[in-house]
Amino acid sequence: MKTSRVSFAAALAAGSVLVLSGTAFAHVGVQPVGEAAKGGYATLNFKVPNERDNASTTQLEVNFPVDQPLTSVMPQDVPGWTVNVEKTKLDKPLTVHGKQVNEVVTKVTWSGGKIGPGMFQQFPVSVGKLPENADQMVFKAIQTYDNNEVVRWIEEAKEGAAEPQTPAPVLKLTAAKGDDHHAGAKTDEAKNAEKDAAGHGHDEAAADHGSDTTARALGIAGIVIGLGGVAFGVASRRRSA
């Protein structure tokens, strides 16, 4: 009897873990194609899974952070979906590539398509320039189903706390390009080239030294042979006399 109760409790706990895990991981997220380097440009994929068994997702709204304005936001065409881009004027214009930017994109909405149960869809967006003084960006998203249910993925995770039930998509930024790592790689290449050059020069020096030694040996041998010939000639003359 006790064994049955323990087994039932274990099964219930395992089931609860699975349910909670599904809730935590099956949410709207954002991932870069490659890296999202600080101060650079990147292509982002907003991934939208359908969490319902009896409804389809028909709209996704992504809000771009106003405190981290992006001067370039270009959605990629997604077949079957209509995209709408909303812009907001800036209180203080930004200068990008020598030109002033007075407004930035603050919201992108995809609608008209359908993500069925058990399916997911990705919505690519090219963005830039990414912030130079931040480690991440938070994009609050709203998912709408065809049964009029709305899920607001807008909760921001707090350090040391458990992941919220409806977390906002978070983009992690990597170090800016052209850092010390790349410089180090070039330095290593230069060092290898220098080593190769030094080794090549050493080989040439060794070859030259060997050639000099051979020439000297042949010269000495020639002198010895010549002296021998002179001595032989003198001896022959004395005998004839």
Backbone bond lengths (Angstrom), bond angles and torsions (degrees), N, CA, C in turn:
res aa  C-N    CA-C-N  psi(-1)  N-CA   C-N-CA  omega(-1)  CA-C   N-CA-C  phi
1 M - - - 1.464 - - 1.517 110.84 -
2 K 1.368 113.54 -46.58 1.452 118.86 177.80 1.530 110.51 -61.85
3 T 1.333 115.77 -40.44 1.467 120.98 -179.71 1.514 111.03 -61.64
4 S 1.330 117.08 -41.01 1.462 121.26 179.57 1.518 110.97 -63.96
5 R 1.343 116.25 -41.38 1.462 119.95 179.74 1.529 111.30 -64.68
6 V 1.347 115.25 -41.26 1.468 119.97 179.01 1.520 110.38 -63.52
7 S 1.338 116.22 -43.11 1.468 120.39 179.97 1.516 111.02 -63.41
8 F 1.336 115.53 -41.89 1.468 119.96 -179.94 1.531 110.76 -64.02
9 A 1.337 116.15 -41.97 1.466 120.76 179.90 1.526 110.44 -64.41
10 A 1.331 116.15 -40.80 1.464 120.19 179.31 1.519 111.15 -64.51
11 A 1.331 115.47 -42.56 1.467 119.35 179.30 1.515 111.02 -64.74
12 L 1.352 116.41 -40.54 1.461 120.62 179.20 1.529 110.68 -63.75
13 A 1.328 116.48 -41.56 1.468 120.91 179.31 1.515 110.90 -64.37
14 A 1.348 115.93 -43.16 1.458 119.99 179.55 1.519 110.84 -62.79
15 G 1.349 115.92 -41.75 1.463 120.04 179.09 1.508 111.25 -63.59
16 S 1.340 116.67 -38.93 1.462 120.47 179.11 1.509 111.12 -64.23
17 V 1.342 116.74 -39.67 1.463 120.77 178.02 1.509 110.95 -61.92
18 L 1.329 116.39 -43.06 1.462 120.24 -179.84 1.514 111.21 -63.90
19 V 1.341 116.15 -43.08 1.459 120.15 -179.66 1.516 110.78 -63.62
20 L 1.329 117.16 -47.02 1.457 121.45 -179.34 1.511 111.22 -65.42
21 S 1.349 116.65 -37.74 1.465 119.92 178.61 1.511 110.49 -63.48
22 G 1.358 116.14 -42.16 1.459 119.17 179.27 1.507 111.24 -61.81
23 T 1.344 115.96 -40.19 1.456 120.12 -179.82 1.513 111.49 -65.92
24 A 1.360 115.92 -37.19 1.468 120.46 -175.58 1.515 112.22 -74.63
25 F 1.333 116.84 -36.16 1.455 119.30 -172.28 1.524 114.22 -97.07
26 A 1.347 118.39 -27.07 1.463 120.31 -177.99 1.522 109.66 -86.63
27 H 1.331 115.93 74.18 1.459 119.82 -179.84 1.521 110.25 -138.15
28 V 1.311 116.21 168.45 1.465 120.75 178.21 1.534 108.44 -65.97
29 G 1.324 116.01 131.20 1.463 120.79 -178.95 1.514 111.46 -136.24
30 V 1.324 115.72 172.36 1.460 121.49 178.71 1.526 108.81 -135.11
31 Q 1.338 115.68 133.56 1.455 122.02 179.13 1.520 109.40 -137.35
32 P 1.337 117.99 138.01 1.467 120.05 177.71 1.526 110.56 -80.32
33 V 1.316 116.12 154.07 1.458 121.59 171.57 1.525 105.89 -88.11
34 G 1.323 116.53 102.40 1.461 120.18 -172.80 1.523 108.50 90.35
35 E 1.337 116.27 -126.28 1.453 121.12 -179.27 1.517 110.91 -113.89
36 A 1.336 114.69 155.15 1.458 121.31 172.98 1.530 105.86 -115.91
37 A 1.342 115.53 85.37 1.461 120.89 -174.32 1.522 111.22 -83.11
38 K 1.300 115.90 142.06 1.459 121.53 178.72 1.534 110.45 -57.35
39 G 1.335 115.94 134.02 1.445 120.83 178.54 1.514 114.99 76.72
40 G 1.353 117.20 3.88 1.461 120.62 -178.24 1.516 112.91 -112.99
41 Y 1.328 115.02 -167.07 1.464 122.27 178.32 1.527 108.88 -114.49
42 A 1.331 116.34 151.42 1.456 119.90 -178.31 1.522 110.27 -153.97
43 T 1.333 115.01 159.40 1.461 121.20 172.08 1.521 107.47 -103.62
44 L 1.330 115.54 125.07 1.454 121.11 -178.46 1.516 110.66 -108.66
45 N 1.310 116.40 140.08 1.463 122.49 175.14 1.524 109.15 -109.39
46 F 1.335 116.50 116.42 1.454 120.72 173.41 1.532 106.86 -90.38
47 K 1.333 115.69 112.18 1.465 121.62 -175.53 1.521 110.19 -96.53
48 V 1.336 115.98 125.26 1.462 121.43 -175.84 1.526 110.08 -121.41
49 P 1.323 118.41 106.42 1.468 121.01 174.94 1.531 110.09 -88.69
50 N 1.309 116.50 151.31 1.465 120.88 175.70 1.528 108.06 -93.85
51 E 1.317 116.53 115.89 1.463 121.21 -175.81 1.527 113.78 -91.90
52 R 1.325 117.09 -3.84 1.469 119.59 -176.00 1.533 111.16 -104.94
53 D 1.347 115.19 145.90 1.459 120.86 179.05 1.520 112.34 -88.87
54 N 1.331 116.62 -17.92 1.468 120.23 -173.87 1.524 113.07 -124.14
55 A 1.354 117.41 19.32 1.468 120.72 179.60 1.530 109.59 -152.35
56 S 1.320 115.15 157.72 1.468 121.29 179.43 1.528 109.98 -114.99
57 T 1.320 116.18 146.55 1.461 120.91 175.70 1.525 108.72 -78.68
58 T 1.313 115.98 130.16 1.466 119.97 -177.23 1.530 113.63 -121.74
59 Q 1.347 117.13 -4.03 1.465 118.56 179.83 1.526 110.51 -157.67
60 L 1.341 114.45 143.13 1.462 121.71 174.24 1.519 108.51 -132.86
61 E 1.319 115.20 128.95 1.467 121.34 177.47 1.533 107.93 -118.36
62 V 1.324 116.73 124.10 1.459 121.57 178.97 1.522 109.15 -116.44
63 N 1.324 115.47 124.38 1.461 121.24 179.43 1.525 109.87 -99.79
64 F 1.327 116.14 129.17 1.457 121.74 -179.73 1.526 109.59 -92.93
65 P 1.359 117.04 137.86 1.465 120.34 -175.02 1.528 112.57 -62.37
66 V 1.336 115.56 127.61 1.462 121.07 -178.89 1.522 111.28 -72.17
67 D 1.340 116.35 -31.21 1.458 119.63 -178.85 1.527 112.97 -79.24
68 Q 1.343 116.85 -5.66 1.467 122.09 174.49 1.536 107.91 -131.32
69 P 1.323 116.69 67.47 1.469 120.61 -173.53 1.525 113.35 -62.78
70 L 1.328 114.94 136.16 1.464 121.94 176.57 1.526 108.22 -106.37
71 T 1.316 116.80 122.51 1.458 120.39 -176.11 1.525 112.97 -79.12
72 S 1.330 116.85 -13.83 1.468 120.71 178.71 1.518 109.66 -133.36
73 V 1.342 116.32 117.70 1.460 122.48 176.30 1.526 107.76 -137.25
74 M 1.336 116.80 112.29 1.465 121.20 -176.95 1.525 110.55 -129.11
75 P 1.329 118.01 103.68 1.470 120.71 178.18 1.532 111.44 -69.36
76 Q 1.309 115.16 144.06 1.466 120.49 174.32 1.525 108.98 -86.84
77 D 1.314 116.21 144.25 1.460 120.42 -179.81 1.526 110.53 -64.58
78 V 1.318 116.30 130.45 1.463 122.26 176.98 1.529 107.19 -115.74
79 P 1.328 117.82 114.81 1.462 120.70 -177.28 1.532 112.82 -53.27
80 G 1.340 115.67 131.36 1.448 121.28 178.16 1.519 114.46 89.68
81 W 1.342 115.86 -5.01 1.460 119.94 -178.73 1.520 110.82 -120.63
82 T 1.330 115.73 145.15 1.460 122.33 175.14 1.528 108.36 -104.25
83 V 1.321 115.98 133.83 1.459 119.77 -177.23 1.527 110.63 -111.82
84 N 1.313 116.00 139.36 1.457 121.91 178.04 1.528 109.02 -128.04
85 V 1.335 115.34 127.13 1.466 121.48 -177.18 1.520 109.38 -111.01
86 E 1.326 116.34 126.30 1.460 121.66 178.97 1.532 109.86 -110.63
87 K 1.345 115.50 136.86 1.462 120.97 -179.67 1.527 110.19 -118.74
88 T 1.328 114.42 156.64 1.455 121.75 177.82 1.526 109.76 -132.42
89 K 1.331 115.93 138.73 1.463 119.61 178.93 1.526 110.40 -72.94
90 L 1.318 114.07 143.03 1.452 120.21 -179.66 1.523 111.01 -88.06
91 D 1.314 116.33 143.50 1.461 120.05 175.30 1.528 110.43 -67.52
92 K 1.343 114.58 -33.84 1.460 120.55 178.64 1.523 108.65 -128.39
93 P 1.335 119.26 114.87 1.468 121.92 -178.31 1.531 111.98 -58.75
94 L 1.337 115.22 150.31 1.456 121.59 176.85 1.521 109.52 -105.98
95 T 1.314 116.52 148.86 1.459 121.45 177.49 1.516 108.78 -106.15
96 V 1.335 116.20 119.46 1.461 122.07 -179.04 1.522 108.47 -130.28
97 H 1.327 116.19 122.86 1.467 122.33 -178.61 1.535 111.28 52.84
98 G 1.321 115.51 39.10 1.457 120.20 177.19 1.515 114.73 80.48
99 K 1.339 117.92 2.41 1.463 121.02 -179.46 1.531 110.05 -117.94
100 Q 1.320 115.02 145.95 1.456 119.97 178.79 1.529 111.12 -84.26
101 V 1.328 115.35 135.64 1.463 122.16 177.86 1.519 107.63 -113.17
102 N 1.330 116.48 119.74 1.467 121.79 -175.52 1.525 113.68 -98.03
103 E 1.338 117.38 -16.53 1.460 120.43 -179.32 1.521 110.66 -144.08
104 V 1.316 115.48 153.14 1.466 121.20 -178.81 1.526 109.03 -135.18
105 V 1.325 115.19 160.81 1.464 121.28 178.14 1.530 109.37 -76.42
106 T 1.307 116.06 130.59 1.466 120.81 179.22 1.535 112.67 -117.85
107 K 1.337 116.82 -13.10 1.461 119.10 -179.97 1.529 110.82 -155.74
108 V 1.333 115.28 137.91 1.468 121.62 174.12 1.531 107.19 -128.47
109 T 1.329 116.19 128.73 1.469 121.03 -177.87 1.524 110.32 -123.98
110 W 1.327 116.07 129.59 1.460 122.05 174.35 1.533 107.71 -108.77
111 S 1.320 117.17 133.70 1.464 120.79 -178.77 1.529 109.78 -150.16
112 G 1.325 115.53 170.57 1.465 120.60 176.39 1.507 114.64 90.42
113 G 1.317 117.92 -16.05 1.460 120.84 179.14 1.522 110.74 -95.83
114 K 1.317 115.84 -167.36 1.466 119.55 -178.75 1.523 109.69 -151.65
115 I 1.349 115.32 130.86 1.462 122.16 172.76 1.517 106.39 -113.37
116 G 1.322 116.65 108.16 1.455 121.36 -175.60 1.514 113.38 -74.18
117 P 1.327 117.65 169.06 1.459 122.58 177.58 1.531 111.27 -56.56
118 G 1.331 115.21 135.89 1.460 120.28 179.59 1.519 114.01 76.80
119 M 1.337 117.64 9.10 1.463 121.80 -178.97 1.532 110.20 -117.83
120 F 1.351 115.18 168.42 1.458 119.23 173.46 1.527 108.38 -143.52
121 Q 1.322 115.63 163.15 1.463 121.75 179.93 1.527 108.80 -139.07
122 Q 1.345 115.81 143.81 1.457 120.88 176.36 1.522 109.57 -109.69
123 F 1.329 115.65 140.22 1.453 122.49 179.95 1.539 108.69 -121.01
124 P 1.340 118.03 101.79 1.468 121.37 -175.95 1.529 112.29 -80.92
125 V 1.335 114.81 142.21 1.460 122.12 177.69 1.523 108.90 -140.92
126 S 1.333 116.85 130.89 1.458 121.77 174.30 1.528 108.01 -90.31
127 V 1.341 116.86 126.92 1.468 120.40 -175.77 1.527 111.73 -133.18
128 G 1.323 115.60 160.81 1.455 122.37 175.07 1.526 109.43 169.30
129 K 1.314 118.14 171.35 1.431 124.09 -20.00 1.517 109.20 -73.23
130 L 1.345 115.11 141.30 1.453 120.22 178.63 1.533 109.32 -72.97
131 P 1.325 118.01 153.32 1.462 121.20 -179.12 1.527 111.82 -56.97
132 E 1.324 115.89 144.81 1.463 120.73 178.72 1.522 112.25 -94.81
133 N 1.313 116.61 -20.24 1.468 120.72 -174.67 1.522 112.72 -116.03
134 A 1.327 117.01 32.79 1.466 121.08 179.10 1.526 109.01 -140.19
135 D 1.325 115.74 154.71 1.466 121.26 179.40 1.522 112.45 -99.83
136 Q 1.326 117.46 -12.25 1.450 120.13 -179.49 1.522 111.06 -159.10
137 M 1.346 114.75 165.09 1.457 121.93 175.19 1.531 107.72 -131.62
138 V 1.317 115.55 141.48 1.463 120.99 -179.84 1.529 109.08 -111.65
139 F 1.330 115.75 125.01 1.463 121.96 179.05 1.534 108.40 -114.08
140 K 1.302 117.77 110.12 1.463 121.11 179.90 1.522 109.20 -80.37
141 A 1.341 115.71 130.50 1.464 120.96 -174.40 1.527 111.63 -124.85
142 I 1.329 114.94 151.38 1.464 121.51 178.28 1.535 108.23 -127.52
143 Q 1.322 115.95 123.37 1.464 123.04 -178.03 1.524 109.47 -108.37
144 T 1.343 116.16 128.89 1.462 120.79 -178.09 1.528 110.62 -118.28
145 Y 1.348 115.87 135.89 1.467 122.32 179.15 1.531 110.17 -103.80
146 D 1.333 115.26 163.12 1.462 119.24 -177.78 1.527 113.21 -74.94
147 N 1.331 118.04 -3.90 1.468 121.27 173.88 1.533 110.41 -97.89
148 N 1.366 115.11 16.28 1.470 123.56 178.40 1.532 113.89 73.48
149 E 1.319 117.04 8.45 1.465 119.53 174.84 1.528 109.10 -75.63
150 V 1.329 116.46 137.89 1.473 122.37 179.56 1.525 108.92 -123.87
151 V 1.330 116.27 126.92 1.465 121.90 177.14 1.520 107.91 -112.87
152 R 1.335 115.45 122.22 1.459 120.96 -176.98 1.532 109.31 -100.30
153 W 1.344 114.91 104.90 1.462 120.58 178.76 1.539 108.02 -88.42
154 I 1.337 115.79 79.31 1.464 119.97 -171.10 1.530 113.51 -131.11
155 E 1.327 117.41 -2.01 1.459 119.18 -177.72 1.530 110.69 -77.58
156 E 1.332 115.60 131.39 1.460 120.51 178.61 1.531 109.38 -96.04
157 A 1.331 114.64 134.22 1.465 119.75 -179.11 1.526 110.24 -70.45
158 K 1.336 115.26 142.92 1.459 121.15 178.38 1.518 109.51 -108.24
159 E 1.326 115.74 141.75 1.455 121.01 -176.85 1.532 110.40 -60.52
160 G 1.337 114.72 129.61 1.455 120.38 178.85 1.511 114.37 85.19
161 A 1.331 117.14 -6.62 1.468 120.82 -179.12 1.528 110.43 -103.97
162 A 1.318 115.95 161.91 1.462 120.65 178.63 1.528 109.94 -69.81
163 E 1.326 115.56 157.32 1.459 119.86 179.85 1.530 109.47 -64.47
164 P 1.326 117.91 133.65 1.470 120.37 -179.91 1.525 111.86 -66.06
165 Q 1.310 116.61 163.91 1.460 121.70 -178.22 1.530 112.01 -67.04
166 T 1.323 116.64 -35.91 1.471 120.53 179.98 1.539 109.45 -126.78
167 P 1.338 116.40 72.25 1.470 120.21 -176.12 1.529 113.06 -70.67
168 A 1.328 115.58 145.49 1.463 120.68 175.68 1.525 109.55 -76.86
169 P 1.328 118.57 146.48 1.469 120.86 176.40 1.527 110.57 -61.31
170 V 1.341 116.42 133.57 1.463 122.18 -178.34 1.523 109.47 -121.88
171 L 1.333 116.21 128.44 1.464 122.42 177.67 1.521 108.81 -102.32
172 K 1.339 116.66 120.93 1.454 121.55 177.24 1.531 109.46 -86.67
173 L 1.325 116.16 129.91 1.465 121.21 -179.67 1.519 110.24 -97.55
174 T 1.329 115.79 142.32 1.460 121.34 179.29 1.532 110.00 -101.92
175 A 1.332 115.85 173.51 1.463 121.02 -178.06 1.522 110.70 -62.19
176 A 1.320 115.65 150.83 1.466 121.09 -179.62 1.517 110.91 -63.73
177 K 1.329 116.51 153.62 1.457 121.95 178.84 1.523 110.31 -70.07
178 G 1.370 115.32 158.63 1.460 119.71 177.02 1.504 112.68 75.04
179 D 1.356 117.25 30.23 1.456 119.84 -179.25 1.521 110.65 -86.65
180 D 1.341 115.83 -169.69 1.458 120.91 -175.29 1.515 112.00 -63.83
181 H 1.339 117.12 -28.01 1.469 120.27 -179.17 1.520 110.66 -60.95
182 H 1.350 115.64 -45.59 1.457 119.13 -179.72 1.526 110.06 -67.59
183 A 1.341 115.75 -39.04 1.458 118.69 178.66 1.517 109.93 -62.98
184 G 1.350 115.49 -38.72 1.453 119.26 179.07 1.504 111.66 -63.47
185 A 1.338 116.44 -37.92 1.466 120.18 179.49 1.520 110.21 -62.97
186 K 1.338 116.05 -41.96 1.454 119.37 179.11 1.519 110.44 -65.57
187 T 1.328 115.91 -39.03 1.459 119.86 179.73 1.518 110.56 -62.81
188 D 1.343 116.37 -42.22 1.462 119.68 178.19 1.519 111.34 -61.44
189 E 1.350 116.35 -41.45 1.461 119.67 178.37 1.522 110.25 -62.24
190 A 1.331 114.79 -41.67 1.457 118.86 179.71 1.521 110.62 -63.88
191 K 1.362 114.83 -40.24 1.459 118.59 178.96 1.521 111.28 -63.26
192 N 1.327 116.58 -42.56 1.461 120.41 178.74 1.522 111.32 -62.48
193 A 1.347 114.82 -40.72 1.466 118.96 178.31 1.513 110.61 -63.24
194 E 1.345 115.75 -41.15 1.453 119.43 178.89 1.526 111.15 -64.22
195 K 1.342 115.47 -40.25 1.460 119.01 178.00 1.526 111.41 -62.47
196 D 1.355 114.81 -44.21 1.464 119.01 178.71 1.520 110.95 -60.75
197 A 1.351 114.32 -43.77 1.467 118.54 -179.96 1.514 110.64 -63.96
198 A 1.334 116.67 -41.75 1.459 120.44 179.31 1.517 111.19 -63.99
199 G 1.344 115.35 -42.70 1.463 119.15 178.45 1.512 111.86 -63.86
200 H 1.342 115.69 -39.67 1.468 120.53 178.89 1.524 110.14 -63.76
201 G 1.341 116.11 -42.12 1.455 120.33 179.79 1.507 111.02 -65.78
202 H 1.360 116.35 -37.55 1.456 120.67 178.31 1.523 110.54 -63.85
203 D 1.350 115.30 -41.91 1.467 119.25 179.28 1.519 110.82 -62.96
204 E 1.359 116.14 -42.06 1.456 119.43 179.52 1.518 111.11 -64.43
205 A 1.345 116.15 -40.46 1.460 119.96 179.50 1.520 110.37 -63.91
206 A 1.364 115.19 -41.59 1.460 119.49 179.06 1.523 110.46 -63.51
207 A 1.349 115.84 -40.37 1.465 119.69 179.35 1.526 110.79 -64.55
208 D 1.354 115.63 -42.57 1.472 119.37 179.38 1.517 110.73 -63.69
209 H 1.364 115.87 -41.08 1.461 119.32 179.56 1.523 110.64 -62.31
210 G 1.355 115.58 -41.98 1.459 119.54 179.01 1.522 111.56 -63.41
211 S 1.330 115.47 -39.67 1.470 119.10 179.76 1.519 110.66 -64.81
212 D 1.336 117.43 -41.73 1.466 121.34 179.40 1.515 110.98 -62.31
213 T 1.326 116.37 -41.94 1.468 120.82 -179.79 1.520 110.97 -63.05
214 T 1.341 116.21 -43.45 1.467 120.87 179.69 1.523 111.13 -62.89
215 A 1.337 115.27 -43.31 1.470 119.44 -179.52 1.522 111.46 -62.93
216 R 1.324 115.40 -42.28 1.466 119.26 179.06 1.523 111.31 -62.61
217 A 1.348 116.00 -42.62 1.461 120.24 -179.68 1.524 110.67 -62.41
218 L 1.353 115.85 -42.67 1.467 118.97 179.47 1.526 110.81 -65.85
219 G 1.342 115.88 -37.58 1.469 119.26 179.93 1.516 111.40 -63.84
220 I 1.344 114.55 -44.77 1.476 118.71 179.57 1.516 110.54 -63.24
221 A 1.348 116.02 -41.59 1.466 120.01 179.72 1.520 110.44 -61.90
222 G 1.346 115.60 -39.94 1.467 119.21 178.78 1.519 111.84 -63.73
223 I 1.321 115.81 -41.02 1.466 119.78 179.60 1.524 110.65 -63.63
224 V 1.339 116.26 -44.24 1.472 120.67 179.41 1.524 110.85 -60.09
225 I 1.365 114.07 -44.57 1.473 118.03 -179.19 1.530 110.19 -64.28
226 G 1.352 115.08 -40.18 1.473 118.43 179.73 1.516 111.80 -63.68
227 L 1.326 116.77 -43.76 1.468 120.03 178.48 1.521 111.24 -62.77
228 G 1.345 114.71 -37.84 1.467 118.36 177.97 1.523 110.74 -62.60
229 G 1.363 115.63 -40.05 1.463 119.20 -179.97 1.525 111.21 -65.80
230 V 1.318 117.97 -40.12 1.467 121.42 178.30 1.517 110.55 -63.06
231 A 1.335 116.15 -44.76 1.474 119.94 -179.46 1.510 110.35 -62.66
232 F 1.339 116.99 -40.14 1.461 120.24 179.61 1.525 111.14 -63.93
233 G 1.372 114.15 -39.41 1.474 117.22 -179.79 1.509 111.68 -66.66
234 V 1.308 117.72 -40.31 1.485 120.90 179.48 1.503 110.17 -64.09
235 A 1.324 116.42 -41.84 1.484 119.78 -179.81 1.508 111.03 -64.13
236 S 1.321 116.57 -36.92 1.474 119.82 -179.25 1.524 110.55 -67.96
237 R 1.298 118.07 -38.11 1.476 121.79 179.11 1.524 109.98 -64.29
238 R 1.331 117.23 -43.36 1.466 119.76 -178.90 1.526 111.16 -62.33
239 R 1.328 115.74 -37.83 1.456 118.53 179.64 1.518 111.38 -66.76
240 S 1.343 114.79 -38.65 1.475 118.60 -179.59 1.524 110.95 -66.47
241 A 1.367 115.82 -36.51 1.459 118.34 178.98 1.526 109.72 -70.00
